[in-house]
Amino acid sequence: MRTNMDNSLAYALMSPVIIYLLAVMVVPFGWALYLSFTNKVVGAPAVFHGLTNYIELFRDSLFWKAVWNTAVFTLVAVIAKTVFGMVMALVLNEKIVFRNLFRVLLFLPWTIPTIVSVFTWQWIYSDVGGVLNFLLMKIGAIGQPVGWLATPDLAMFSVILVNVWRGIPFMGIAILAGLQTVSKEMYEAAMLDGAGAVKRFFYMTLPSVKEVTVLAAVMTTIWTLNDFEIIWLLTRGGPSNGTQVLSTLSYTIGFLNMSLGKAIAIAILTLPPLILLINFVTKRSLSDK
């Protein structure tokens, strides 16, 4: 009798969470999954037509271009954020003058609203009065203004740079938190034994913060894969689809071309790598629990 009462209480306590998950996640996801197998367009009823959307996407060169762009954008951005985040954390972990002020200033990119950041970078990149071209011309690095968003390669470099600029603070905060747990006595003992800065980094610092660095890198990979605002506001996937990633392609097909079924199919195809990454983070986070 007592066991039945305990079970009833447990189910009663869990029911609000279960109802919430069903209403907010499971039902909408199930409906979206169904729509991906239909020819749903805005203003018309959905008609089931099986795997047609997926087959058309796999035959579409633009889809594969978006897959490639997504991979390049994510890989380069995550590597750069990890490297510069490590450098930022190492510098801010030292006892330097105005350290707290520098911490605040370096964390600002992560706190500024995305739209404000993007509009600021649009002005920086502008070939008419843009500060980046002005500075580069001033030091003689270029002879005339460069259209940073005018060619596919430069546009991809430019959007990656903005994403890295915004993402470095998160990596820096995570790694800095890990550095705070490293014993100072261990460093002092290594210095007495004659270990230089490079050896201390590779044999002491890096192993100590490896776990938090990996987890932070995977988290930022998930966010970078889903990044939409920076690319859309800066280039809208152009020029010549040079910065077209899966998120912007899905938006273009769904809300500009009004083909919701195919747009949702693109979103569904991005789920497998995201699920693998989330599963990795969950297992690593709870491994010691």
N, C-alpha and C positions, 0 to 999 in steps of 0.2 A: 504493500500500500504506500509505504514511504517513498519507494523508488518511483512509482507512478506519479506521485505528487511532485517529486523533484524533476522528473522529465517534463511534466506539464508546465512547471514554473520556468524551466530552461527554454522550452519552446515559446512560452509567452514573452519572455524577455528578448528572444531572438526575432520574434515576429516583426517588430517595426523595421529592423535592418533588412530582413528578407523581403518585406513588402517594398521597401525603398529600392533595393537592388532590382527587384522584378520590374518596378514602375520606371526606374530611371535608366537601367542598363540592359537587362535581359530582353524585355519586350521591344524597346526601340532597336536594339541590335538585331533581333530576329526579324523585325519588319524591314530593316535596311538590307539584311541578307536576302530576304525574299525579293525586294525591289531590284537587287543586282541581277536577278534572273529574269527581269521583265524589260520591256521597251518603254518604261515610264518616261514621259516627257511632261514638262510643265503645261497644265491646262488640259491634259488628256488622261483617260484612265489607263492603269497599268495592265499590260497583257503579257502573260508568262510566255517566254520564248527560250527557256533553258540556258545553255551556256553561250548563247550568241554574243553577248557583251564581252565575255572573257576571250572568246575566239577572235573577235574583231580587234581587241586590244593586243593580243599576242601577234597579230598580223600587222599592227600599226607601227610604222617606224618611229613616229613621234612618241609613242609610249615607251619604246626602248631607249630613245634619246633622253626622255625624262628619267628613266631608271638609271642610266649612266650619269646624268647630271646630279641626281640625288646621291649616288654613291660617291662621286667626286666631291661634291659640296660637303657631305657629312664627314668623309674620311679626312680631308684636308683641314676642315674646321676643327674637328675633335682633336687631331694631333697638335695643331697650333695652340688650341686652348689649353691642352694638357701641358705642353712645354712651357708656354708663357705663364700659365698659372703656377707651375712649379717654381719658376724664376721669381715671380711675384711673392710667393709664400716664403721663399728662402730669404729674400731681401727684407720683408716685413718681420721676419722672425729674429733679425739681428737688432741690436741696440743702437739704432741710428737716431740722429737728431730729428725731431718732429715726426717720430714714427707713427703716432696716433693720427696725426693730420694726414700723412700719406696713406694710411689705411682707409680713412674716410674718402679721400679723393679717388683712390683706385677702386673702391667699391661702388662709386657713383654710377658707372655705366649699367650696372645690374639693376639699379633702382629707378632710373629714368624711364618713363613710359616709352614703349616701342615706337609709337608714331612720332613722338618728339625727337627721338634719336634718329629715325630714318629721315625726317625732314632736315635735320641738321646735317646729316651726311649727304643729302642731295645738294645742299648748298656747298659743302666741302668739295664734292665731285664736279660741280658745275664747270663747264668749259667757258662760261661767261661770268667772271667775277668770283670763281671758286677759289677758296683759300689754298687747296692742295696744288693746283696749277700755279698759283701765284708764288708759293714758296719754292716749288721745284724750278720755276723759271728764274727766281731770284738767286738761287745758288748755282744756276747754269746747268742743271740736270736735264732740262728739256728746253727746246728752242721755241716751241709754240704750245698753246693749250692742248691738252689731251682729252679726248672724249671718253672718260672712264666708263661710261655706261652705253657707249655707242657701238662697240664691237663685242661679239660673244665671249671671247677669251678675257678681255679686260672687264667686262660686266660680271663674269663669274668670279674673277679675282676680287672685284669690288664688293660684291654681296658677301663673299666669304670673309673679307676683312671686317665688315660691319658685324657679322655674326660672331667672329672671334672677339672683337672689341667688347661686345655685350656679354660674352660667355666667360671671359677670363676671370672676372671677379668670383664667380661661383667656384671654379676650380681652385682659385687662390685661397678662398675661405676654407674649403674642404681640406686642402693640403696643409694650410696653416694650422688648422685644428689638430691635424695629426702630428705636426711638428711640435706642438705644445706638450705632447705626451712623452717626447723623447727625453731621456735622462741627460741632464747637463753634465753629471759626473762621468758619464760614458764618453762624452766628447772630450772632457778634460783628460781622462786617462789615455785616450787615443792620441791626443796632442803630446802628452808626455812621452808616449812611445814613438813619437816622430812621424805620425800619420799626417800627411798633408791634407789640404782642403778637398782635393779631388778624391783621394782615398776615403776620407771621412764621408763624402757624399755617396759614393758607390757602395761602400761596405757597411755604412751605418745609417745614414739618412734615408736612402732609397728603400732598403728593406723595411725600415720602420714605418714608412708612409705608403708602402706598396699597396696594402689592402684598401685604404681610404682613397688612394689615387685611382685604382681600378674601378671601384664603385662609383666615384664621381665621374670618371670618364664614360662609363656605361650610361649613367643617368643623363649626362649631357649629350650622348649619342642619341638617346630616345628623343630628347627635346629638339635636337638638330634635324633629325629625320622628319619631325612634324613641323618644322619651321615654315611659316607661310608669310607672315606680315612683312618681314624684311625684304624678301624677294619680290613680293607682289607690289609693295609700295615703291620700291626702287626701280624695278624693270618690268613688272607684270609678265615675267617669263621670257622677255626678249633680251636683246634683239635677235631675230631669227631663231627663236626658241633656245638661245644659248644658255639661258638660266631657267629654263622650264624644268621644274622638278615635279614629283608626283602630286604634291599638295596643290601647287598652282594649276597643274593640268586638270586635276579633279575639279577644282573650282571653275576653271574655264569651261570645261565640258558641261558641268552641272548647272551653273548659273548664267553663263553667257550663251552657250549653245542649247540650254534648256534640256539636255539629255541627262536626267537624274539617274536613270538606271545604270548607264555606263559610268557616270561619275562615282556612284557608290561602289561599283565593281573595282574601280581603281583604289578606292579607300580600303576595300576588303583585301586586296592583294598586298597592301602594305602591312597588314596585321601579323603575318607569320614572323618576320624579323623582329617586330616590336614585342610580340609575345615571348620570343626566345630571350630577348634582352631583359624584359621584366622578370621572367623566370630566373635568369641568372642573378639579377640584383636581389631578388627575394631570397634565393637559396644562400647567397653569400652573406646577406644581412642577418639571416636567422640561423646560420650554421652553428653558432656558439650558444644558441638559446636552448 
